[in-house]
Amino acid sequence: IQDEEHFVLKQETDDMLVNPSDVPKTNNSQKMHKKAHPDKKRYSCKICDKTFSRNCFLTTHMVTHTGKKPFTCSTCGKGYNQKSGLMYHMKTHTGEKPFTCVTCGKGHRQKSALKSHMRSHSVEKPCSCLTCGKDFNGKTVLKNHMKIHTGEKPFSCTSCEKSFANKQSLVVHMRIHTGEKPFSCMTCGRGFSQKATHIKGHMGQRPFSCKTCGKCFSQSSLLTNHMTTHTAEKHFLCATCGKSYSKKRNLTYHLRIHTESCMKTPH
């Protein structure tokens, strides 16, 4: 959650910077513009060594180390140590996405998220992975991709100690523990922790296909679960007919066939 708030804080600080094209060509404005773009980040956090260009940014950052979360969501009770973090979170409940892509119409909750999305429409992908050669349109995306090769999972769940390669995966995972379901389906009215995957089910999209049998799925997790039917050992054996399964729940489901058969057979 702290990384989410850092993300929001960075966006706020980025928005405070002056665009060179918007600055009148006067001596005073040039001095002010240079102050907005200092050459060095002189202010360092003594706890995590993160550096900032202004003391006010450092002061705001220090709140993340206190553990205090005075800003609470009135809808789900989740707490944040910065007001900006709460405001960003509230948009998950309201569905507000004021920043719209002019190319495809996709909405975003943050201006920085829109900027990142716009790169997906750009043909230019200057950042390449030295391991697999895959190209990316930004250093941040490349950095996240590299964790696939390194196996690095720096984001850990405090409830079950499960680790993830990126912050967003952790945020989604945490909803298992909190029960938070911020997305409501307009078609069936059900609530979900993730929006896109459920909508694919209504649209009939099944982009994840099994290379062994060709069966298609709407979610990668369903495909992963299905793959165990081809690769995993089948330890769970039916004592009635000898059929085996890789998962206990599949055997339990299978046993109903024999149970129902016995009930229908006249004694």
DALINDA-V953514 format. One record per residue. N is the residue number from 1. PHI is phi in whole degrees, 0 to 359 (* if undefined). Layout:
{{N:PHI} {N:PHI}}
//
This chain:
{{1:*} {2:298} {3:296} {4:298} {5:288} {6:298} {7:299} {8:293} {9:299} {10:298} {11:297} {12:296} {13:290} {14:296} {15:292} {16:281} {17:288} {18:267} {19:278} {20:305} {21:288} {22:268} {23:267} {24:298} {25:278} {26:237} {27:299} {28:296} {29:293} {30:293} {31:294} {32:295} {33:294} {34:294} {35:292} {36:286} {37:235} {38:296} {39:289} {40:234} {41:267} {42:278} {43:260} {44:249} {45:279} {46:284} {47:267} {48:241} {49:67} {50:289} {51:248} {52:222} {53:278} {54:225} {55:293} {56:294} {57:291} {58:296} {59:300} {60:295} {61:296} {62:300} {63:298} {64:293} {65:268} {66:281} {67:84} {68:281} {69:226} {70:285} {71:262} {72:248} {73:285} {74:287} {75:271} {76:241} {77:83} {78:291} {79:255} {80:222} {81:270} {82:223} {83:296} {84:297} {85:295} {86:294} {87:298} {88:295} {89:295} {90:302} {91:291} {92:290} {93:273} {94:278} {95:78} {96:292} {97:222} {98:286} {99:260} {100:250} {101:285} {102:286} {103:275} {104:242} {105:83} {106:290} {107:265} {108:223} {109:280} {110:234} {111:297} {112:294} {113:293} {114:294} {115:300} {116:295} {117:294} {118:301} {119:293} {120:292} {121:271} {122:278} {123:287} {124:290} {125:226} {126:284} {127:258} {128:246} {129:280} {130:288} {131:274} {132:245} {133:82} {134:291} {135:260} {136:223} {137:267} {138:201} {139:293} {140:295} {141:295} {142:296} {143:299} {144:294} {145:296} {146:300} {147:294} {148:295} {149:279} {150:277} {151:78} {152:291} {153:225} {154:282} {155:259} {156:251} {157:280} {158:283} {159:269} {160:235} {161:68} {162:287} {163:248} {164:223} {165:282} {166:224} {167:296} {168:296} {169:296} {170:293} {171:301} {172:294} {173:298} {174:300} {175:293} {176:295} {177:278} {178:275} {179:78} {180:292} {181:228} {182:286} {183:251} {184:251} {185:284} {186:289} {187:275} {188:245} {189:81} {190:286} {191:262} {192:218} {193:280} {194:231} {195:268} {196:299} {197:296} {198:291} {199:298} {200:300} {201:295} {202:288} {203:278} {204:78} {205:281} {206:225} {207:282} {208:258} {209:247} {210:280} {211:286} {212:274} {213:242} {214:84} {215:294} {216:249} {217:222} {218:276} {219:229} {220:294} {221:295} {222:292} {223:294} {224:300} {225:295} {226:294} {227:300} {228:295} {229:291} {230:264} {231:252} {232:285} {233:288} {234:257} {235:276} {236:266} {237:254} {238:280} {239:288} {240:274} {241:243} {242:85} {243:289} {244:243} {245:221} {246:277} {247:229} {248:297} {249:295} {250:291} {251:294} {252:301} {253:295} {254:296} {255:299} {256:297} {257:299} {258:287} {259:296} {260:294} {261:294} {262:293} {263:291} {264:278} {265:286} {266:290} {267:264}}
//
